[in-house]
Amino acid sequence: MTAAAQPSGLPGLATAPGRPWPLGASFDGEGVNFALFSAHAEKVELCLFAPDGRREALRLPLTERDGDIWHLKVNGLLPGQLYGYRVHGPYQPEQGHRFNPNKLLIDPYARKLEGRLRWSDAVMGYRVGSARADLSFDGRDSAFAVPKSVVVGHNFNWGPDAPPERALTETLIYEAHVKGLTALHPGVEDGLRGTFLGLASDPILEHLTRLGVTAVELLPVQAFLDDRFLVNRGLSNYWGYQTVGFFAPDPRYLAKGALWEFAAMVRRFHAAGIEVILDVVYNHTGESDELGPTLSFRGIDNRSYYRLTEGGRRYANMTGTGNTLDLSHPMVLRMVMDSLRYWVEVMHVDGFRFDLASTLGREEDAFDEQGAFFDAIRQDPVLTRVKLIAEPWDLGPGGYRLGGFPHPFLEWNDKFRDDVRRFWRGEGGMTGDLARRLLGSAERFDHHSRAATSSVNFVTAHDGFTLLDLVSHARKHNEANGEDNRDGHDDNHSDNMGLEGPTTDAGILAARALRRRNLLATLFLSQGTPMLLGGDEIGNGQGGNNNAYAQDNPIGWIDWDRPDETMLAFVARISELRRSLPVLRQKGFLHGRIREADGLRDVVWRLPDGREPGPQDWHSPAMSCLCVEIRMDADRPDAGESPVFAVFNAGEAVPLALPPVPESWSLVLDTTRPEAGPEPAAPGLEAPARSVLVFVPAPPGETG
């Protein structure tokens, strides 16, 4: 259909040049302004679709161009209009150009998408099966198979909504999947399970509040696709790390198909004092490598959006997914920054966790903590006030950067995960490593005025074993993923406690429960920002699958049928204990310095007999019990908070000598007796085998 044709089903339309900002589709009450970046295009066409999304009703050329921004104003259009783009230009893969106007393209700035990708060879820019592979050209129209972009108007009534703005020293992160957390919850309405509205329902909020959660970190919710190879296996991209729309929530999480559902979820979380953090994937897109589909960025301006190699034909693959976005390009960086600000300013989210964040800091090929992305973040008055968390690695050369990100970034600390697992598994020589993790991994983070809260501590996360599987399986069991158990990590530092998988053996079950309590107690007693994997608190397992990225089914969903109420109560208790003891969640690092207030050191390490360990102790494989006396940071002028004495015993029972204090000590936590309340520290005390103990000064009048 030509631009001059007048379709049925659309009102009388008049066009105007419009303006090059803002990018995307913007409704102003009279019509819609469309603006699209492409530096190498020769022609751009706007395609308007009938309400069912099946018929292309009108095609309009974007005749105005300011620099590399193509734009057009269409008067008479309203929110709800479905649209896409066709972009003309050279098809020269060897030079990095893959324009193909036969392929309908998603607007990178689309605020909403309608429909799901229907896999077909027609979405490929090249002829599948051709001897020339991606150098061939496919002339089929892909519009029938591609999600449509949707014009939106933002009129959600936020009312008195305000971000909780939780201090990092008060933060407990709960990592969760929108569907996984709600799909099997009996208290969530059937029609709302697996959606934003279900996530913000009363039963979920009550559960999180009981745990003391202050922030939910959601696995990707920006629009993503299901990989073709997964669909062919009857699986899906459950985790969502294949983004195709950085401004649009994925339609599968919208119960009623409306954007207000996401906003309503955020508002309900805020009312409960809980922040919303999004796991975002700006390191790559779902278009994969040169044999992937042409859905958006590739067809709009491949050479600008992606890092290319071999003159432009191949894609740099620092992410393991086939492509890498080129954030060194100013317009790609602008898209990422615009996306982040959109989710904060319009959708009111409180922070982001950046997947494979080392990629975002690459200039040319090397990581640069002073790179453009970090500079852009640090100068931005909107983004510097929200929580920013880096996954500090990627698959490229020099990609492991733990501790190398600039303020104000926090970082996922995999050293914490591995060292804590290894200590409690009983490996020798781990007490020195445990000590470093308990104090916020200062050797990694104590530089450039970074805080101890920079370390996001976790024992489990979505990627890997759940806590129950960690103590139930010595090896992974990923057969359901269809890759012959080759996928997923092999080095998990896990332990089946004597029998692989489920068991009814009471002794093994008791040992597994104790190990889980010890792991979680170590997490909550450590300096840094703790993160709990959703479901660990009720004993959720995945049958030993440590890579459930494709399991949108009971394997990947949290099982609420038989929750471990004892573990749930324990997690709520240690969470409350952490909140009540400020010395466990400090901003400053502890280095054993003398405090002016009382002449005492801010941290003192001890052996069970009360002595301070020497170098021979720290390096001894036989040292399996570590004790620590913690006070407020020596740099704090108000060093008046009560100390804490904690014991981490991965070995057999051992007599315990408590350090002297003006008061007597009170035992407030013993992981071998999870339901025991506070009690005076008795004479002849010992640290039980494989236990965590916590002591605080006894209240006045209480004696041991």
CORZI-V242362 format. One record per residue. N is the residue number from 1. SS is DSSP state (H for helix, E for strand, L for the rest). D_FIRST is the distance of its C-alpha to the first C-alpha in Angstrom with 2 decimals. Layout:
BEGIN
n->N ss->SS d_first->D_FIRST
n->N ss->SS d_first->D_FIRST
END
This chain:
BEGIN
n->1 ss->L d_first->0.00
n->2 ss->L d_first->3.80
n->3 ss->L d_first->6.70
n->4 ss->L d_first->8.20
n->5 ss->L d_first->6.47
n->6 ss->L d_first->9.07
n->7 ss->L d_first->8.89
n->8 ss->L d_first->12.21
n->9 ss->L d_first->14.47
n->10 ss->L d_first->14.02
n->11 ss->L d_first->16.49
n->12 ss->L d_first->16.15
n->13 ss->L d_first->15.41
n->14 ss->E d_first->16.91
n->15 ss->E d_first->16.87
n->16 ss->E d_first->19.97
n->17 ss->L d_first->21.14
n->18 ss->L d_first->22.69
n->19 ss->L d_first->25.31
n->20 ss->L d_first->25.88
n->21 ss->L d_first->27.89
n->22 ss->L d_first->28.11
n->23 ss->L d_first->25.87
n->24 ss->E d_first->23.45
n->25 ss->E d_first->21.98
n->26 ss->E d_first->24.60
n->27 ss->E d_first->24.75
n->28 ss->L d_first->27.15
n->29 ss->L d_first->27.34
n->30 ss->L d_first->24.94
n->31 ss->E d_first->21.82
n->32 ss->E d_first->20.91
n->33 ss->E d_first->21.52
n->34 ss->E d_first->19.78
n->35 ss->E d_first->21.82
n->36 ss->E d_first->21.65
n->37 ss->E d_first->24.24
n->38 ss->L d_first->23.61
n->39 ss->L d_first->26.22
n->40 ss->L d_first->24.88
n->41 ss->L d_first->21.08
n->42 ss->L d_first->19.66
n->43 ss->E d_first->16.30
n->44 ss->E d_first->15.13
n->45 ss->E d_first->11.80
n->46 ss->E d_first->12.05
n->47 ss->E d_first->10.07
n->48 ss->E d_first->11.05
n->49 ss->E d_first->11.86
n->50 ss->L d_first->13.40
n->51 ss->L d_first->17.21
n->52 ss->L d_first->17.78
n->53 ss->L d_first->15.86
n->54 ss->L d_first->14.40
n->55 ss->L d_first->10.89
n->56 ss->E d_first->8.34
n->57 ss->E d_first->7.75
n->58 ss->E d_first->6.61
n->59 ss->E d_first->6.69
n->60 ss->E d_first->9.62
n->61 ss->E d_first->11.94
n->62 ss->L d_first->15.56
n->63 ss->L d_first->17.22
n->64 ss->E d_first->20.70
n->65 ss->E d_first->23.04
n->66 ss->E d_first->26.63
n->67 ss->L d_first->28.37
n->68 ss->L d_first->26.38
n->69 ss->E d_first->24.60
n->70 ss->E d_first->20.99
n->71 ss->E d_first->20.33
n->72 ss->E d_first->18.41
n->73 ss->E d_first->19.50
n->74 ss->E d_first->17.27
n->75 ss->E d_first->19.59
n->76 ss->L d_first->19.64
n->77 ss->L d_first->18.65
n->78 ss->L d_first->21.46
n->79 ss->L d_first->23.04
n->80 ss->L d_first->21.68
n->81 ss->L d_first->18.01
n->82 ss->E d_first->16.60
n->83 ss->E d_first->14.82
n->84 ss->E d_first->14.83
n->85 ss->E d_first->14.31
n->86 ss->E d_first->13.21
n->87 ss->E d_first->15.87
n->88 ss->E d_first->16.33
n->89 ss->L d_first->19.87
n->90 ss->L d_first->22.60
n->91 ss->E d_first->23.19
n->92 ss->E d_first->26.97
n->93 ss->H d_first->28.69
n->94 ss->H d_first->32.08
n->95 ss->H d_first->31.41
n->96 ss->L d_first->29.87
n->97 ss->E d_first->26.20
n->98 ss->E d_first->23.78
n->99 ss->L d_first->20.31
n->100 ss->L d_first->17.59
n->101 ss->L d_first->13.95
n->102 ss->L d_first->13.40
n->103 ss->L d_first->15.53
n->104 ss->L d_first->14.62
n->105 ss->E d_first->17.49
n->106 ss->L d_first->19.76
n->107 ss->L d_first->20.76
n->108 ss->L d_first->24.42
n->109 ss->L d_first->25.40
n->110 ss->L d_first->23.79
n->111 ss->L d_first->26.54
n->112 ss->L d_first->25.43
n->113 ss->E d_first->23.54
n->114 ss->E d_first->22.40
n->115 ss->L d_first->22.98
n->116 ss->L d_first->24.80
n->117 ss->L d_first->23.89
n->118 ss->L d_first->23.68
n->119 ss->L d_first->25.25
n->120 ss->L d_first->23.55
n->121 ss->H d_first->23.68
n->122 ss->H d_first->19.91
n->123 ss->H d_first->20.69
n->124 ss->L d_first->22.77
n->125 ss->L d_first->21.66
n->126 ss->L d_first->24.05
n->127 ss->L d_first->24.77
n->128 ss->L d_first->27.32
n->129 ss->L d_first->30.38
n->130 ss->L d_first->29.86
n->131 ss->L d_first->33.12
n->132 ss->L d_first->31.59
n->133 ss->H d_first->30.75
n->134 ss->H d_first->28.74
n->135 ss->H d_first->28.69
n->136 ss->L d_first->26.29
n->137 ss->L d_first->22.48
n->138 ss->L d_first->20.26
n->139 ss->L d_first->16.75
n->140 ss->L d_first->15.93
n->141 ss->L d_first->13.41
n->142 ss->L d_first->15.83
n->143 ss->H d_first->13.97
n->144 ss->H d_first->15.91
n->145 ss->H d_first->19.12
n->146 ss->L d_first->19.01
n->147 ss->L d_first->20.38
n->148 ss->E d_first->18.23
n->149 ss->E d_first->19.62
n->150 ss->E d_first->20.74
n->151 ss->L d_first->21.49
n->152 ss->L d_first->25.19
n->153 ss->L d_first->27.88
n->154 ss->L d_first->31.43
n->155 ss->L d_first->33.92
n->156 ss->L d_first->36.34
n->157 ss->L d_first->39.89
n->158 ss->L d_first->41.98
n->159 ss->L d_first->45.15
n->160 ss->L d_first->48.18
n->161 ss->L d_first->46.66
n->162 ss->L d_first->48.32
n->163 ss->L d_first->48.35
n->164 ss->L d_first->51.61
n->165 ss->L d_first->52.14
n->166 ss->L d_first->54.55
n->167 ss->L d_first->56.88
n->168 ss->H d_first->56.58
n->169 ss->H d_first->60.24
n->170 ss->H d_first->59.34
n->171 ss->L d_first->56.18
n->172 ss->E d_first->55.79
n->173 ss->E d_first->52.38
n->174 ss->E d_first->51.20
n->175 ss->E d_first->48.49
n->176 ss->E d_first->46.38
n->177 ss->L d_first->43.19
n->178 ss->H d_first->41.35
n->179 ss->H d_first->41.24
n->180 ss->H d_first->44.37
n->181 ss->H d_first->46.55
n->182 ss->H d_first->45.45
n->183 ss->L d_first->44.33
n->184 ss->L d_first->47.88
n->185 ss->L d_first->49.54
n->186 ss->L d_first->51.26
n->187 ss->L d_first->51.23
n->188 ss->L d_first->47.46
n->189 ss->L d_first->45.60
n->190 ss->H d_first->43.76
n->191 ss->H d_first->40.36
n->192 ss->H d_first->40.86
n->193 ss->L d_first->42.13
n->194 ss->L d_first->40.07
n->195 ss->L d_first->38.43
n->196 ss->H d_first->39.11
n->197 ss->H d_first->40.66
n->198 ss->H d_first->42.93
n->199 ss->H d_first->43.98
n->200 ss->L d_first->45.08
n->201 ss->L d_first->46.92
n->202 ss->H d_first->50.64
n->203 ss->H d_first->51.96
n->204 ss->H d_first->50.23
n->205 ss->H d_first->51.26
n->206 ss->H d_first->54.79
n->207 ss->H d_first->54.98
n->208 ss->H d_first->53.85
n->209 ss->H d_first->56.18
n->210 ss->H d_first->59.08
n->211 ss->H d_first->58.49
n->212 ss->L d_first->58.45
n->213 ss->L d_first->54.94
n->214 ss->L d_first->53.70
n->215 ss->E d_first->50.27
n->216 ss->E d_first->47.80
n->217 ss->E d_first->45.92
n->218 ss->E d_first->42.79
n->219 ss->L d_first->41.32
n->220 ss->L d_first->37.71
n->221 ss->L d_first->35.58
n->222 ss->E d_first->32.66
n->223 ss->E d_first->29.60
n->224 ss->E d_first->30.34
n->225 ss->L d_first->29.38
n->226 ss->L d_first->31.51
n->227 ss->L d_first->32.23
n->228 ss->H d_first->31.18
n->229 ss->H d_first->34.78
n->230 ss->H d_first->35.96
n->231 ss->H d_first->33.50
n->232 ss->H d_first->34.65
n->233 ss->L d_first->38.20
n->234 ss->L d_first->37.48
n->235 ss->L d_first->37.89
n->236 ss->L d_first->35.86
n->237 ss->L d_first->35.95
n->238 ss->L d_first->38.32
n->239 ss->L d_first->39.54
n->240 ss->L d_first->36.09
n->241 ss->L d_first->36.62
n->242 ss->L d_first->33.10
n->243 ss->E d_first->31.21
n->244 ss->E d_first->27.45
n->245 ss->E d_first->27.40
n->246 ss->E d_first->30.36
n->247 ss->E d_first->29.73
n->248 ss->E d_first->28.77
n->249 ss->E d_first->31.36
n->250 ss->L d_first->30.71
n->251 ss->H d_first->29.34
n->252 ss->H d_first->32.05
n->253 ss->H d_first->34.69
n->254 ss->L d_first->33.21
n->255 ss->L d_first->34.86
n->256 ss->L d_first->32.79
n->257 ss->L d_first->29.67
n->258 ss->L d_first->30.64
n->259 ss->L d_first->31.54
n->260 ss->H d_first->34.69
n->261 ss->H d_first->36.19
n->262 ss->H d_first->36.65
n->263 ss->H d_first->38.08
n->264 ss->H d_first->40.39
n->265 ss->H d_first->41.66
n->266 ss->H d_first->42.52
n->267 ss->H d_first->44.25
n->268 ss->H d_first->46.35
n->269 ss->H d_first->47.39
n->270 ss->H d_first->48.39
n->271 ss->H d_first->50.42
n->272 ss->L d_first->52.29
n->273 ss->L d_first->52.98
n->274 ss->L d_first->50.70
n->275 ss->E d_first->48.28
n->276 ss->E d_first->44.91
n->277 ss->E d_first->44.28
n->278 ss->E d_first->41.05
n->279 ss->E d_first->41.12
n->280 ss->E d_first->38.30
n->281 ss->L d_first->36.92
n->282 ss->L d_first->35.99
n->283 ss->L d_first->37.42
n->284 ss->L d_first->34.53
n->285 ss->L d_first->31.21
n->286 ss->L d_first->30.17
n->287 ss->L d_first->28.21
n->288 ss->L d_first->31.52
n->289 ss->L d_first->32.36
n->290 ss->L d_first->30.58
n->291 ss->L d_first->30.10
n->292 ss->L d_first->28.49
n->293 ss->L d_first->24.91
n->294 ss->L d_first->22.27
n->295 ss->L d_first->21.51
n->296 ss->L d_first->21.88
n->297 ss->H d_first->24.57
n->298 ss->H d_first->24.55
n->299 ss->H d_first->20.94
n->300 ss->H d_first->21.22
n->301 ss->H d_first->24.45
n->302 ss->H d_first->26.70
n->303 ss->H d_first->29.45
n->304 ss->H d_first->29.87
n->305 ss->H d_first->29.83
n->306 ss->E d_first->32.11
n->307 ss->L d_first->35.55
n->308 ss->E d_first->35.25
n->309 ss->E d_first->37.96
n->310 ss->H d_first->38.60
n->311 ss->H d_first->36.76
n->312 ss->H d_first->33.71
n->313 ss->L d_first->32.95
n->314 ss->E d_first->34.95
n->315 ss->E d_first->35.13
n->316 ss->L d_first->38.31
n->317 ss->L d_first->39.28
n->318 ss->L d_first->41.82
n->319 ss->L d_first->40.62
n->320 ss->L d_first->40.86
n->321 ss->L d_first->37.24
n->322 ss->L d_first->35.69
n->323 ss->L d_first->34.56
n->324 ss->L d_first->35.91
n->325 ss->E d_first->34.19
n->326 ss->L d_first->35.43
n->327 ss->L d_first->36.95
n->328 ss->L d_first->38.55
n->329 ss->L d_first->35.22
n->330 ss->H d_first->35.28
n->331 ss->H d_first->31.71
n->332 ss->H d_first->32.18
n->333 ss->H d_first->35.48
n->334 ss->H d_first->33.89
n->335 ss->H d_first->31.43
n->336 ss->H d_first->34.45
n->337 ss->H d_first->36.47
n->338 ss->H d_first->33.74
n->339 ss->H d_first->33.36
n->340 ss->H d_first->37.12
n->341 ss->H d_first->37.50
n->342 ss->H d_first->34.74
n->343 ss->H d_first->36.59
n->344 ss->H d_first->39.84
n->345 ss->H d_first->38.97
n->346 ss->L d_first->36.30
n->347 ss->L d_first->37.24
n->348 ss->L d_first->40.97
n->349 ss->L d_first->41.71
n->350 ss->L d_first->45.05
n->351 ss->E d_first->44.60
n->352 ss->E d_first->43.04
n->353 ss->E d_first->44.25
n->354 ss->E d_first->42.62
n->355 ss->L d_first->42.09
n->356 ss->L d_first->43.48
n->357 ss->H d_first->44.14
n->358 ss->H d_first->45.85
n->359 ss->H d_first->42.45
n->360 ss->H d_first->41.56
n->361 ss->H d_first->44.68
n->362 ss->E d_first->44.15
n->363 ss->E d_first->44.17
n->364 ss->L d_first->43.46
n->365 ss->L d_first->44.95
n->366 ss->E d_first->47.91
n->367 ss->E d_first->48.23
n->368 ss->L d_first->49.19
n->369 ss->L d_first->50.37
n->370 ss->L d_first->49.81
n->371 ss->L d_first->46.22
n->372 ss->H d_first->43.25
n->373 ss->H d_first->42.20
n->374 ss->H d_first->45.73
n->375 ss->H d_first->46.15
n->376 ss->H d_first->42.96
n->377 ss->H d_first->44.18
n->378 ss->H d_first->47.68
n->379 ss->L d_first->46.73
n->380 ss->L d_first->44.32
n->381 ss->L d_first->46.04
n->382 ss->L d_first->43.79
n->383 ss->H d_first->43.99
n->384 ss->H d_first->47.67
n->385 ss->H d_first->48.63
n->386 ss->L d_first->47.07
n->387 ss->E d_first->48.29
n->388 ss->E d_first->46.99
n->389 ss->E d_first->47.91
n->390 ss->E d_first->47.41
n->391 ss->L d_first->47.45
n->392 ss->L d_first->49.44
n->393 ss->L d_first->48.45
n->394 ss->L d_first->45.73
n->395 ss->L d_first->45.95
n->396 ss->L d_first->46.03
n->397 ss->L d_first->49.28
n->398 ss->L d_first->51.47
n->399 ss->L d_first->49.18
n->400 ss->L d_first->51.96
n->401 ss->L d_first->52.63
n->402 ss->L d_first->54.55
n->403 ss->L d_first->56.23
n->404 ss->L d_first->54.33
n->405 ss->L d_first->51.80
n->406 ss->L d_first->52.52
n->407 ss->L d_first->53.35
n->408 ss->L d_first->51.90
n->409 ss->L d_first->50.49
n->410 ss->E d_first->52.14
n->411 ss->E d_first->51.98
n->412 ss->E d_first->52.06
n->413 ss->E d_first->55.52
n->414 ss->H d_first->55.61
n->415 ss->H d_first->59.18
n->416 ss->H d_first->60.17
n->417 ss->H d_first->58.55
n->418 ss->H d_first->60.21
n->419 ss->H d_first->63.61
n->420 ss->H d_first->64.06
n->421 ss->H d_first->63.14
n->422 ss->H d_first->65.58
n->423 ss->H d_first->68.39
n->424 ss->H d_first->68.24
n->425 ss->H d_first->67.92
n->426 ss->L d_first->71.35
n->427 ss->L d_first->70.72
n->428 ss->L d_first->73.61
n->429 ss->L d_first->73.52
n->430 ss->L d_first->70.62
n->431 ss->H d_first->72.49
n->432 ss->H d_first->71.81
n->433 ss->H d_first->68.10
n->434 ss->H d_first->68.20
n->435 ss->H d_first->70.04
n->436 ss->H d_first->67.32
n->437 ss->H d_first->64.61
n->438 ss->H d_first->66.66
n->439 ss->L d_first->66.80
n->440 ss->L d_first->63.13
n->441 ss->L d_first->63.06
n->442 ss->H d_first->64.51
n->443 ss->H d_first->64.68
n->444 ss->H d_first->60.86
n->445 ss->H d_first->60.05
n->446 ss->L d_first->63.07
n->447 ss->L d_first->61.98
n->448 ss->L d_first->60.28
n->449 ss->L d_first->61.34
n->450 ss->L d_first->59.24
n->451 ss->L d_first->60.40
n->452 ss->H d_first->61.56
n->453 ss->H d_first->58.62
n->454 ss->H d_first->56.36
n->455 ss->E d_first->57.07
n->456 ss->E d_first->54.91
n->457 ss->E d_first->57.31
n->458 ss->L d_first->56.25
n->459 ss->L d_first->57.81
n->460 ss->L d_first->54.68
n->461 ss->L d_first->50.94
n->462 ss->L d_first->47.84
n->463 ss->L d_first->48.08
n->464 ss->L d_first->51.30
n->465 ss->L d_first->53.85
n->466 ss->L d_first->54.29
n->467 ss->H d_first->57.82
n->468 ss->H d_first->59.02
n->469 ss->H d_first->57.71
n->470 ss->H d_first->59.28
n->471 ss->L d_first->62.70
n->472 ss->L d_first->62.02
n->473 ss->L d_first->60.60
n->474 ss->L d_first->61.99
n->475 ss->L d_first->58.85
n->476 ss->L d_first->55.15
n->477 ss->L d_first->53.76
n->478 ss->L d_first->50.03
n->479 ss->H d_first->49.76
n->480 ss->H d_first->47.11
n->481 ss->H d_first->44.69
n->482 ss->L d_first->44.56
n->483 ss->L d_first->45.78
n->484 ss->L d_first->49.37
n->485 ss->L d_first->50.67
n->486 ss->L d_first->49.89
n->487 ss->L d_first->47.74
n->488 ss->L d_first->49.23
n->489 ss->L d_first->52.31
n->490 ss->L d_first->55.54
n->491 ss->L d_first->57.86
n->492 ss->L d_first->57.83
n->493 ss->L d_first->61.48
n->494 ss->L d_first->61.56
n->495 ss->L d_first->64.50
n->496 ss->L d_first->64.82
n->497 ss->L d_first->68.33
n->498 ss->L d_first->69.89
n->499 ss->L d_first->67.44
n->500 ss->L d_first->63.81
n->501 ss->L d_first->61.50
n->502 ss->L d_first->62.38
n->503 ss->L d_first->66.04
n->504 ss->L d_first->68.48
n->505 ss->L d_first->71.24
n->506 ss->H d_first->72.47
n->507 ss->H d_first->73.75
n->508 ss->H d_first->70.51
n->509 ss->H d_first->68.50
n->510 ss->H d_first->70.87
n->511 ss->H d_first->70.63
n->512 ss->H d_first->66.83
n->513 ss->H d_first->66.80
n->514 ss->H d_first->69.25
n->515 ss->H d_first->67.24
n->516 ss->H d_first->64.13
n->517 ss->H d_first->66.16
n->518 ss->H d_first->67.58
n->519 ss->H d_first->64.20
n->520 ss->H d_first->62.79
n->521 ss->H d_first->66.00
n->522 ss->H d_first->65.78
n->523 ss->H d_first->62.22
n->524 ss->H d_first->63.24
n->525 ss->H d_first->66.42
n->526 ss->L d_first->64.82
n->527 ss->L d_first->63.99
n->528 ss->L d_first->60.27
n->529 ss->E d_first->57.29
n->530 ss->E d_first->57.35
n->531 ss->E d_first->54.32
n->532 ss->E d_first->54.64
n->533 ss->E d_first->52.30
n->534 ss->L d_first->51.20
n->535 ss->L d_first->53.15
n->536 ss->H d_first->56.11
n->537 ss->H d_first->58.07
n->538 ss->H d_first->58.05
n->539 ss->L d_first->58.53
n->540 ss->L d_first->55.01
n->541 ss->L d_first->54.62
n->542 ss->L d_first->51.97
n->543 ss->L d_first->54.27
n->544 ss->L d_first->54.80
n->545 ss->L d_first->51.11
n->546 ss->L d_first->50.92
n->547 ss->L d_first->47.22
n->548 ss->L d_first->45.52
n->549 ss->L d_first->42.11
n->550 ss->L d_first->40.45
n->551 ss->L d_first->42.57
n->552 ss->L d_first->40.67
n->553 ss->L d_first->43.49
n->554 ss->L d_first->47.17
n->555 ss->L d_first->48.00
n->556 ss->L d_first->45.98
n->557 ss->L d_first->46.57
n->558 ss->L d_first->49.74
n->559 ss->L d_first->52.18
n->560 ss->L d_first->53.67
n->561 ss->L d_first->55.60
n->562 ss->L d_first->58.87
n->563 ss->L d_first->58.79
n->564 ss->L d_first->61.74
n->565 ss->H d_first->63.25
n->566 ss->H d_first->66.05
n->567 ss->H d_first->63.65
n->568 ss->H d_first->61.54
n->569 ss->H d_first->64.67
n->570 ss->H d_first->65.72
n->571 ss->H d_first->62.47
n->572 ss->H d_first->62.67
n->573 ss->H d_first->66.26
n->574 ss->H d_first->65.74
n->575 ss->H d_first->62.81
n->576 ss->H d_first->65.14
n->577 ss->H d_first->67.86
n->578 ss->H d_first->65.64
n->579 ss->H d_first->64.75
n->580 ss->H d_first->68.44
n->581 ss->L d_first->69.60
n->582 ss->H d_first->68.20
n->583 ss->H d_first->69.89
n->584 ss->H d_first->67.41
n->585 ss->L d_first->64.33
n->586 ss->L d_first->65.24
n->587 ss->L d_first->63.19
n->588 ss->L d_first->65.81
n->589 ss->L d_first->66.88
n->590 ss->L d_first->70.35
n->591 ss->L d_first->72.59
n->592 ss->L d_first->76.07
n->593 ss->L d_first->76.92
n->594 ss->E d_first->79.80
n->595 ss->L d_first->78.95
n->596 ss->L d_first->80.90
n->597 ss->L d_first->81.06
n->598 ss->L d_first->83.30
n->599 ss->L d_first->83.83
n->600 ss->L d_first->81.98
n->601 ss->E d_first->79.20
n->602 ss->L d_first->75.68
n->603 ss->E d_first->75.40
n->604 ss->E d_first->78.16
n->605 ss->E d_first->77.70
n->606 ss->E d_first->80.45
n->607 ss->L d_first->81.70
n->608 ss->L d_first->82.70
n->609 ss->L d_first->86.33
n->610 ss->L d_first->85.46
n->611 ss->L d_first->85.77
n->612 ss->L d_first->83.05
n->613 ss->L d_first->81.59
n->614 ss->L d_first->82.52
n->615 ss->H d_first->80.62
n->616 ss->H d_first->82.16
n->617 ss->H d_first->80.84
n->618 ss->H d_first->77.27
n->619 ss->L d_first->77.16
n->620 ss->L d_first->79.03
n->621 ss->L d_first->77.16
n->622 ss->L d_first->79.55
n->623 ss->L d_first->78.48
n->624 ss->L d_first->76.35
n->625 ss->E d_first->77.14
n->626 ss->E d_first->75.94
n->627 ss->E d_first->77.01
n->628 ss->E d_first->75.76
n->629 ss->E d_first->77.03
n->630 ss->E d_first->74.31
n->631 ss->L d_first->74.80
n->632 ss->L d_first->72.65
n->633 ss->L d_first->71.59
n->634 ss->L d_first->74.47
n->635 ss->L d_first->72.37
n->636 ss->L d_first->72.03
n->637 ss->L d_first->74.62
n->638 ss->L d_first->74.79
n->639 ss->L d_first->75.75
n->640 ss->L d_first->77.04
n->641 ss->L d_first->74.86
n->642 ss->L d_first->76.74
n->643 ss->L d_first->76.56
n->644 ss->E d_first->75.20
n->645 ss->E d_first->76.84
n->646 ss->E d_first->74.60
n->647 ss->E d_first->75.57
n->648 ss->E d_first->73.30
n->649 ss->E d_first->75.33
n->650 ss->L d_first->73.69
n->651 ss->L d_first->77.14
n->652 ss->L d_first->80.07
n->653 ss->L d_first->81.88
n->654 ss->E d_first->83.74
n->655 ss->E d_first->86.18
n->656 ss->L d_first->84.57
n->657 ss->L d_first->86.20
n->658 ss->L d_first->84.48
n->659 ss->L d_first->84.68
n->660 ss->L d_first->86.97
n->661 ss->L d_first->85.63
n->662 ss->L d_first->87.59
n->663 ss->L d_first->86.39
n->664 ss->L d_first->86.25
n->665 ss->E d_first->83.01
n->666 ss->E d_first->81.00
n->667 ss->E d_first->78.91
n->668 ss->E d_first->75.54
n->669 ss->E d_first->73.60
n->670 ss->E d_first->74.72
n->671 ss->H d_first->71.95
n->672 ss->H d_first->74.48
n->673 ss->H d_first->75.07
n->674 ss->L d_first->71.64
n->675 ss->L d_first->72.88
n->676 ss->L d_first->76.04
n->677 ss->L d_first->76.32
n->678 ss->L d_first->77.83
n->679 ss->E d_first->81.45
n->680 ss->E d_first->84.21
n->681 ss->L d_first->84.44
n->682 ss->L d_first->87.43
n->683 ss->L d_first->90.20
n->684 ss->L d_first->89.97
n->685 ss->L d_first->86.18
n->686 ss->E d_first->84.18
n->687 ss->E d_first->80.55
n->688 ss->L d_first->79.58
n->689 ss->L d_first->78.09
n->690 ss->L d_first->74.38
n->691 ss->E d_first->74.00
n->692 ss->E d_first->72.67
n->693 ss->E d_first->75.06
n->694 ss->E d_first->74.59
n->695 ss->E d_first->77.52
n->696 ss->E d_first->77.68
n->697 ss->E d_first->80.79
n->698 ss->L d_first->82.38
n->699 ss->L d_first->82.47
n->700 ss->L d_first->85.81
n->701 ss->L d_first->88.46
n->702 ss->L d_first->86.82
n->703 ss->L d_first->88.89
n->704 ss->L d_first->88.45
END
